[in-house]
Amino acid sequence: MSIIIHAGKKKHEFNVMYNTHMSLTVNIYYTGEGNNAKKFAEEMVSSGIVNRVRAEEGNERYEYFFPMDEPQTVMLIDR
């Protein structure tokens, strides 16, 4: 299942997948002008927020990826 939300100039796409462990996986694409999306991800890591999210009970995965063909986009996988 895929959910796409448009907020102003930004497009947020959520791909929701279910696995056999009853976990919910959400793929979020952050898109911004220039390298703003990458700066956002870097700030989430440097501020410690990513580590706090990963430490939450039940969190199985929280990772950022940078698509090679879309330099203004960052993908977050959260499970």
C-alpha positions as CSV (number, residue, x, y, z in Angstrom):
1,M,0.0,0.0,0.0
2,S,1.4,3.4,-0.9
3,I,0.2,6.8,0.5
4,I,1.3,10.0,-1.1
5,I,0.9,13.4,0.7
6,H,1.6,16.7,-1.0
7,A,2.4,19.6,1.4
8,G,3.1,22.7,-0.5
9,K,6.1,22.1,-2.8
10,K,7.1,19.0,-0.8
11,K,5.9,15.5,-1.7
12,H,5.8,12.8,1.0
13,E,5.4,9.2,-0.1
14,F,4.7,6.5,2.4
15,N,5.0,2.9,1.3
16,V,3.4,0.7,4.0
17,M,4.3,-3.0,4.0
18,Y,3.5,-5.8,6.4
19,N,5.8,-8.7,7.2
20,T,5.2,-12.0,8.9
21,H,6.3,-10.6,12.3
22,M,3.4,-8.2,12.3
23,S,5.7,-5.3,12.0
24,L,4.8,-2.2,10.0
25,T,7.4,-0.8,7.6
26,V,7.1,2.7,6.4
27,N,9.2,4.1,3.6
28,I,9.2,7.9,3.6
29,Y,10.7,10.0,0.8
30,Y,11.8,13.5,1.8
31,T,12.4,15.8,-1.1
32,G,13.7,19.4,-0.9
33,E,15.4,22.0,-2.9
34,G,19.1,21.5,-3.4
35,N,20.5,19.4,-0.6
36,N,18.0,20.4,2.1
37,A,16.7,16.8,2.4
38,K,20.2,15.5,3.0
39,K,20.9,18.3,5.5
40,F,17.7,17.3,7.4
41,A,18.8,13.6,7.6
42,E,22.3,14.7,8.8
43,E,20.8,16.9,11.4
44,M,18.5,14.1,12.6
45,V,21.7,11.9,13.1
46,S,23.9,14.6,14.6
47,S,21.3,15.8,17.1
48,G,20.9,12.2,18.5
49,I,17.2,11.9,17.5
50,V,18.0,8.9,15.2
51,N,19.7,7.0,18.1
52,R,16.7,7.8,20.4
53,V,14.3,6.5,17.8
54,R,16.3,3.3,17.3
55,A,16.4,2.7,21.0
56,E,12.6,2.8,21.4
57,E,11.0,-0.4,22.4
58,G,9.8,-2.3,19.3
59,N,11.8,-0.3,16.8
60,E,13.4,-2.8,14.4
61,R,14.9,-0.4,11.8
62,Y,15.4,3.3,11.3
63,E,17.7,4.1,8.4
64,Y,18.2,6.9,5.8
65,F,19.2,6.2,2.2
66,F,20.1,8.5,-0.6
67,P,18.8,7.5,-4.1
68,M,21.5,7.8,-6.7
69,D,19.1,9.1,-9.4
70,E,17.4,11.7,-7.1
71,P,20.1,13.8,-5.3
72,Q,17.4,16.1,-3.7
73,T,15.7,13.1,-2.1
74,V,16.3,11.1,1.1
75,M,14.5,7.8,1.9
76,L,13.8,6.8,5.4
77,I,12.9,3.2,6.3
78,D,11.2,3.0,9.7
79,R,10.0,-0.3,11.1
